[in-house]
Amino acid sequence: MNEEQLHELIGRMTVKERMVSSDESISWHAYREAEKISDASVFPLLMKIIEDNSQKKQKDIRAAAYFIMGKALLRTFSREACEFLIRQLEKETDRYILSEILDLIEGLKLPEDVDISLIIACTKHDKWDVRHSAIHALGASDTTESKEVLAYFLNQEDENKYNYEIIYANAALGRIGTKEDIPLLEKHMNSRKRDMRDSARFAIQRIIDRERTGKTL
């Protein structure tokens, strides 16, 4: 897929439509098409498109390009594209784009030596959706740094204040944790909050199953 074809696809992804069914929606079909891209040659083209459309009013174009990049990385991993995606967390200011980037990162398996400091910084963001997506994204990084941040949230005793942070930290640690991390997950296993309790129990079971089968992240 060349740059012209990518621009055409992004144009369809960002088209303004009246309320229509998914069958009739141009953008819906464009997004389904974008999800199937696996050609590594799109990565440098997408980086260029993102950099060429850096103005605030062009955020829809960047959001579509990030989506294509994130989905393509699931099929054809590129360290350069992955690190570019993470670096953009420092450049973007729109909460919805930041959250979208983090959600895309969450689906990946990051190499252990990839710098996740910008993801960690987003766990302290003042916007809840960015913060929650960042905690989820830590589940893509099986590193000491990631686990330390997750442990911070799981060690919080105020379940009302940190309700969602604890739930998402449970999920992330369930993905990358080992049996040594189970006591940390047990802290909220008997919570009065059902979602918190269930997420802790599911995370523990996920670790147990992974230890038994030998599967990794």
C-alpha positions in Angstrom: 0.0 0.0 0.0 1.5 3.3 -1.1 1.1 6.8 0.5 -1.7 7.8 -1.9 -3.7 4.7 -1.0 -3.2 5.3 2.7 -4.4 8.9 2.3 -7.5 7.6 0.5 -8.2 5.1 3.2 -7.7 7.7 6.0 -10.1 10.0 4.0 -12.8 7.3 4.2 -12.0 6.6 7.8 -12.5 10.2 8.8 -15.4 11.1 6.5 -18.3 13.0 8.1 -21.5 11.0 7.8 -25.1 11.2 8.8 -26.4 8.5 11.1 -26.4 5.3 9.1 -26.2 1.6 9.8 -22.8 -0.1 9.8 -23.6 -1.7 6.4 -24.1 1.8 4.9 -21.3 3.5 6.7 -18.2 4.4 4.7 -16.0 5.0 7.8 -17.1 1.7 9.4 -16.1 -0.3 6.3 -12.8 1.7 6.1 -11.9 0.8 9.7 -12.6 -2.8 9.0 -10.3 -2.6 6.0 -7.6 -0.8 8.1 -7.7 -3.6 10.7 -6.5 -6.1 8.1 -3.3 -4.3 7.0 -0.1 -6.2 7.7 2.3 -4.8 5.2 5.4 -3.4 7.0 6.0 -0.9 4.3 3.1 1.2 5.7 5.0 2.1 8.8 7.3 4.8 7.4 4.5 6.2 5.4 2.2 6.4 8.4 4.9 8.1 10.4 5.3 10.7 7.6 1.5 11.2 7.5 1.4 11.8 11.2 4.3 14.2 11.2 2.9 16.1 8.1 -0.5 16.5 9.9 0.7 17.7 13.3 -1.7 20.6 13.7 -4.5 20.4 16.2 -7.2 20.6 13.6 -5.7 17.5 11.9 -6.1 15.3 14.9 -8.7 13.1 13.1 -6.1 12.2 10.4 -3.5 11.4 13.0 -6.0 9.3 15.0 -6.8 7.2 11.9 -3.1 6.8 11.1 -2.4 5.7 14.7 -5.2 3.1 14.4 -3.7 1.7 11.2 -0.2 1.5 12.7 -1.4 -0.1 15.9 -3.4 -2.8 14.1 -0.6 -3.5 11.6 1.9 -3.9 14.5 -0.2 -6.8 15.8 0.5 -8.7 12.6 3.9 -7.4 11.6 5.9 -6.0 14.6 8.3 -3.2 13.9 10.4 -1.8 16.7 10.8 1.5 15.0 7.1 1.9 14.5 6.4 0.8 18.1 8.9 3.3 19.6 7.4 6.0 17.3 4.0 5.2 18.7 5.2 5.5 22.3 7.1 8.7 21.6 3.9 10.3 20.3 2.6 10.2 23.9 4.8 13.1 24.6 3.7 15.1 21.6 -0.1 14.6 21.7 -2.2 16.6 24.1 -5.7 15.5 23.1 -7.0 13.1 25.8 -8.9 10.9 23.3 -5.9 10.5 21.0 -3.6 9.7 24.0 -6.1 7.1 25.2 -6.4 5.6 21.8 -2.6 5.3 21.4 -2.3 3.6 24.8 -5.1 1.2 23.9 -3.3 0.3 20.8 0.0 -0.3 22.7 -1.9 -2.5 25.2 -2.5 -5.0 22.5 1.2 -5.5 21.8 4.0 -7.4 23.4 6.8 -4.9 24.0 10.4 -5.9 24.0 11.9 -5.7 27.5 14.4 -3.0 26.5 11.8 -0.6 25.0 11.6 2.6 27.1 8.2 2.7 28.7 8.8 5.9 30.8 6.2 7.9 28.7 3.6 5.2 29.4 4.4 5.3 33.1 4.0 9.1 32.9 0.5 8.7 31.5 -0.5 6.7 34.6 -0.3 10.0 36.5 -2.3 12.0 33.9 -5.0 14.2 35.3 -7.6 12.8 32.8 -9.0 9.5 34.0 -9.3 7.9 30.6 -5.7 8.5 29.8 -4.6 7.2 33.2 -6.7 4.1 32.9 -5.5 3.3 29.4 -1.9 3.7 30.5 -2.4 1.2 33.4 -3.8 -1.2 30.9 -0.9 -0.6 28.5 1.6 -1.6 31.2 0.4 -5.1 30.7 2.2 -5.1 27.4 5.6 -4.7 29.1 6.9 -7.6 31.1 9.4 -5.5 33.0 10.4 -4.6 36.6 9.4 -0.9 35.9 5.9 -1.9 34.7 5.4 -4.2 37.7 6.5 -1.5 40.2 3.9 0.9 38.9 1.2 -1.7 39.0 2.2 -2.6 42.5 1.8 1.0 43.5 -1.9 1.0 42.5 -2.5 -2.5 44.0 -1.1 -1.3 47.3 -3.7 1.4 47.6 -6.1 0.8 50.4 -8.7 3.4 49.4 -10.8 1.2 47.1 -13.3 4.0 46.4 -10.7 6.5 45.2 -8.6 4.0 43.3 -11.5 1.7 42.1 -10.7 1.5 38.4 -7.0 1.9 38.8 -6.9 -1.2 41.0 -9.2 -3.1 38.6 -7.0 -2.3 35.6 -3.8 -3.0 37.5 -5.2 -6.4 38.4 -5.8 -7.1 34.7 -2.4 -5.9 33.6 -0.5 -7.8 36.3 -2.6 -10.9 35.4 -1.1 -10.7 32.0 2.5 -10.3 32.9 2.7 -11.5 36.5 4.3 -14.7 37.9 3.3 -16.8 41.0 5.5 -14.4 43.1 3.0 -11.6 42.2 0.0 -13.5 43.5 0.1 -12.1 47.0 -0.1 -8.6 45.6 -3.2 -9.6 43.7 -4.7 -11.2 46.8 -4.9 -7.8 48.5 -8.2 -7.1 46.9 -9.5 -10.6 46.3 -12.0 -10.2 49.1 -13.1 -6.7 48.2 -16.7 -5.7 48.7 -16.6 -4.4 45.1 -17.5 -7.2 42.8 -15.6 -6.0 39.8 -12.4 -5.5 41.9 -12.8 -8.9 43.5 -13.5 -10.7 40.3 -10.6 -9.0 38.4 -8.2 -10.1 41.2 -9.4 -13.6 41.1 -9.3 -13.8 37.3 -5.8 -12.3 37.2 -4.6 -15.0 39.7 -6.1 -17.8 37.7 -4.6 -16.4 34.6 -1.1 -16.5 36.2 -1.7 -20.1 37.5 -2.8 -21.3 34.1 0.2 -19.6 32.4 2.6 -21.2 34.9 1.1 -24.6 34.4 1.2 -24.4 30.6 4.5 -22.5 30.3 3.0 -19.9 28.0 4.4 -16.4 28.1 2.8 -13.0 27.3 
